[in-house]
Amino acid sequence: MAGRETAVQGTGILLVTANVGSLFEDPTNLQKTWLREFYQTIQTHTPQFVALHCQEVGGKNYEASMSHVDNFVKELLSSDAMEDYSRARVYLDENYKSQEHFTALGSFYFIHESLDNVGQFDFKAKKFKKVMGKEVCSKTLESTPMLEKEKFPQEYFPESKWSRKGFIRTRWALDDCAFDLVNIHLFHDASNIVAYQRSPSVYSGTRQKALNYVLDRITDQRYENLPYFVFGDFNFRLDAKQLIQSLTNNAIEKTLMNKGEACQITFQEPVDGRKFLKFDRELSQFKDQLHELQISFPPSYPYSEDSRRGKEYMNTRCPAWCDRILMSSSARDLVLKPENEEKSVVYDNIGPKVCMGDHKPVFLSFRIPLGAGKANANKRWCCVVQ
């Protein structure tokens, strides 16, 4: 059961990102475990505001998995573990028949009964509206004024081939503190061989371009600039060329060719996973715009999807920290306020010992101290519709 706000604690916030595609491929074995671990995280950190950003909702075949998606949403909204969260907003991109718009993103927001004065921004009316009750919105999110949703322009996609990549932005006000929350899914590495051929890889450049697009959109002049958190599946990968060269200085490289193209490269030395973090370099391109707390958890992808092998990686990709929670400088200031005790800020993964699908969810738990946004309190809440 989530705890109540106190003058010392402020407002408890829990941000979670989870690529849930695997859950809908094997719902019988994976969903129950996933939900149990998610509820346990809420019970441990007792947040009053929970934001869950999901990617690949519905798995590879959304149409075939729609019933599983419905059950997943119903469970989250009606479970005993969430009974104290009296208000909720769920946004599901279910427009799977539209290549130009479908992103398979799902954004879930849960508000504890003890938290008063919660507003959500109406991007059309340009004002906050008080959040009441529970609502689920799907199908055509493009026409929903309570969010901004975009799929990346087709020229951003590798070889201009459509895939389910884009972002959803919502804006919230908790008492006197307002901020943006952005659910994001960037492009994956289509080929291990191509990723290895350049440093940084061509895929890294594509992700950088797409992330710049998102940052430009959420910081343009259409709306007031606020602190923002961008969390989702960034698909950030290690610098494969530099990593492999570092680990295989004394190894013999063997390349298997097929029809004149490299189809497999092998080395005869084991990979030491403890050396991976220094090759996690993609975020460095955004060091003046985006910040992250120190990573102390293992790479979040690609774990085995076998429910009996939840701590093992698949050998399909090099392990990497794909799933991240990033923030603007002003958002980082909210998280790292002097009033926040060090132990109250936690950046970690969920379900480290069990199978959560091929991605381990990642969360950030912190508290917004009372009065953190008082400088603009009157400006924000004068627009709230009661």
N, C-alpha and C positions, 0 to 999 in steps of 0.2 A: 504494500500500500504506500502510495507516494506521500511524502511529508508535507506539512503546511509551511507557508512562507513565514519567516521570522525576521526581526529587525537585523539579526546578525547574518543570517544566511542569504537574504535576498531571494531572487527567483531562480529556481533550479531549472537548468536547460539541458536537454539531451538531444544531440544531433547524431543521426545514424545514417550511413550510406550502405546500401546492400544491392549488389547485382544478384537478382533472385531467379535468373533464367532456369537454373537447375531444379528449382523447387517444383516447377510445373512439368518437368520431364519425368519426375519420380515423386509425385505428391504424397503417395502412401508412406514412403520411408523417410522423406526429408522434411516435409512441412511441419510435422509434429515436433521434431527435434529443433528445427529452426525457431519456431514460435516459443518453445520452452526456454531457449537460450535468450531470446529477445525479451521475454517477460522477466527473466531472472536479472537481466541488465537493468531494467526499469526498477525492479524491487531493490536492487543494490544501491542505485544512485538517487532514487526518490525524486525525479524531476517533476516540475509542474507544467512544463511545456516540452513536448516531444515532437521532433521533426524526423520522419523516416523517409529518406529519398531512395526509391528503388529504380533499378534499370533492368531492361529485358523482362518486364512483366509479361507473363504468358509464355515465356520460353520461345523456342524456335518457331512454333506454329500457334499463333495467338488464337485463331479461330477454333482449333481443336481443343485449346486449353481454357476457353472462356468460363466454363463451369468451375474449373479449379481456381481461376482468378476470383470469381464471385465468392467461393467458399473461403478463400484467403481473406478477402475484405470483410466478410461477415464475421469471421472468427476474431479479427482484430477489433472490430467495433463492439462486439457483444461478449467478449470473454470476461470471466471473473477478474482476471489480472488487470483489466482496464476499466473496471466498473467505476472508479473514482474520477475518470476522465469524462466529464459530462458534456463536453463539446468536442467536435471533431470536424475536420475537413479532409476529404479524400479526392484527389484529382488523378484520373486514370486516362491515359491516351489509348483509346480502344479503336481508333479509326484505322484499322489494319488494312483496309482496302485502298487507302490513299498512299501511294509511294511518296508523294510530294510532302506529306504531312506526318506520317506515322513515325513515332519515336519510341514507343513501348515504355515510356517513362511513367512512373507512378509516385505521387507525392502525398504523404499521409501526415496530418498534424493533429495532435491530441492535447487537450487543455484540461488541466486538473480543476476540480470543483472549487478549490481554495483560491484560485487565481482570478482576480477581478480585473475589469477594464482591459480586455484583450480586443484589439481591433485588427482587421485585415483590410489592406488597401484595395480600393476599387480603381483600377488603372484607367477606366473610362471616365468616371466621375471625378477622379483625382482627389479622393478623400477616403479616410478610414471608416469602416463600418464595424459596429460591434458584432462579435462572433457569438452566436447563440445556437444551441442545438447541434445536431449532427447532420452533415450533408455529404453526399457522394456525387461527384460530377464526372462524366465520361463522354465518350463519343466525340463531340466537336469542341475541344478545348480552345480552339482558336477564337471562338466567339464568346468565351467566358471572360468577363471584365475583371475577375478577381485574380488573374494571373497573366503572365506573358509567356507564350510558348513558341518556340521556333525550331524548325529542323534546319540544319546547316545548308547553305546554298549548294546546289549539285556540283558546282565546280570545285568545292572543297573536298569532295569525296574522292578517294584514290581511284583513278581511272574513270572518274565521274559515274561510278556505279552506286546507286542508292543503297543505303543501309540505315538501320534505325538509330540515328545519332542526332542529338540536338540538346535543348535545354528548356527548363521550366523555371520561371521566376515568380516568387510570391513576396509580399512585403507585409510585415507585422509590426504591431505596437503593443508592448506589454507595459501597462501603466505609462511611464514617461519615456520609455526606451524603444526606439524603432530601428528596424534593420531589415535587410533583404536576405532571402534564402533561395539559393539557386541549385536546382537539380540538374546534373550534367552527365552526358555520356559522350566521350570522345572516341576516335577511331583506333581500332586494334592494329596489331602487326599481322598483315595477311600472310607473310612468309618469313620463316626464321632465316632462310638463306639471304633474302634481300635485306633484312634487318642487320645481318652480319657484315654486309659488303661495304657499308659506309659508317663513319663516326662523325657526328650523330647520324642516325639512320634517316632515310627518306620519310619514314612513318612519324618520326619525332617532329620533323618539320611540318607535316600535315596537322598533327595535334597542336603544335604551337600556333599555327595560323587560325585554327578553329577556336582555341582558347582566347586568343586576342580578339576574335570576333565577339565572343560572349562578353569579355570585359569592356569592350567599346560600347556594346549595347546597354549594359547595366550602369554605365557611368556617363552616358550622354546627357544632354541638357533637357530631355523631355520631362524628367522628374527630379525632385530634390535628391542629391547624392547622400546616401546613408551608409553606415557600416554594412558590410555584406559577407556572407559565408557561402562559399561555392563548394558543394560536396557531392560526390558521385563517383562514377567509374571513369577516371581520366585515362585509363589504359597506358599510363606512364610505364615505360619499360627501362630496364637497365641498358646502358651503352654496351650492346652485345659484342661489338668488335674489340673495344678496350677491355672488357671483362674477360673475354676468351683469350686474348693475347696475354693478359696478366696471369691467368691461371694455367696457361699451357706454354710457357716460355721454353720448356724443355721437352714438350710433347711433339709427336709427329702428326701433322695434319694430313688426313686422307679425304679426298673429295670424290664422291661417286657421281658420275655423269649419266644423264639420260637424254638422248637426242640433242646432244650438244650443250645442255644446260645442267648446272649443278643442282642435284636433288637431295644430297645428303653430305654433311661434313661431320666427321668424327675425330675425337682426340682421345689419347690413351692415358689421361690423367683424371682423377676424380675432381669434382667441383666442390669447393669449400663454401657453403652458404654464408658463413660469417663474414666473408669479404664482400658481399653483395652491395651493402648500403653505399659504399663510396662510389659505386657506379650508377647510382640513382641521381641523374643529373638534369632531367628535363625541366624540373621546376626552377632551376637556376636562371632560366631565361626570363623569369617573372619575379625576380628577387625584390624589385622595387614596387610591385603591385600586390603580390600574394605572399602570405606567410603561413607557416605550419608549425605546430608544436613538435618537439623532438620525437622521432619515431623510435619506439622500443619494442615493437611487435614484429614478428616475422613477415616476409612478403605475403600479401593477401591473395595471391593467384599464382598458378593454377592448381588448386587442391583436387584430390581424387573425388569423384562423384559417387564412389562406392560407399554406402553408408557404414561399412565396416572399416574403412580406411581413412577416417576423417583427418588424421594428422599427416598424411602423406601427400606429396605433390605428384601430379601427372608429369610424364616426360614429354609432353607435347610442346611446352614452352619453357623458357628460362623463368624461374620464379621472379616476381616483381611486385612492387607496391602500387598496384593499379588503383586501389580504392582509397581515397584521401579526403580529408576535410581541410580546406584552405580558407583563408580569410583576408580581408583588407586590413590595413594598418589600424583603422579605427575600430574594427571588430576585434582585432587582437588586443587592443587596449581594454575592451570590455571584458574579455576572457581573463586577462592578466592584471586586473585591478588589484591594488595593494590589499583591499579588503578580502580578496579571495585567498584563503589559505592554500598552500601548495598542494596539499593532499586532496583538495576539493576539485582540482582540475585534472581530469583523466583522459588521456588519448590512447585508445587501445583497440583490440579486435574483440569480436564476439564469437563464442564457441570454439576456443582453441583446441579442445580435446575431442570434439565430435565433428561429424560431417555436416557442413552448412551449405553444400554445393561446391562449385569450383571456385567461388569467391568467398572469403571470410568477410562478414560485415565489419565495418570500422565505425567507432563512435567517439564523440567528444562530449564529455560531461563537465559542466561548469555552472557557476551561479553569477547572475547579474546583480550586483549590489544595489540596494535601494538608493534611488536618486541618481543613478548612473546617467540618465538622460534628461535631467531637470532643466537644463538650459533651453530646451526646445519643447518642454512639456505642453505649454499652452498652445503653441502653434500646431502641435500634432492633434491634440484631442478636441480642439474647437471644431474639427471637421467630422467627428464621430457621429454616426447616425444611431440614435438610441432605439 
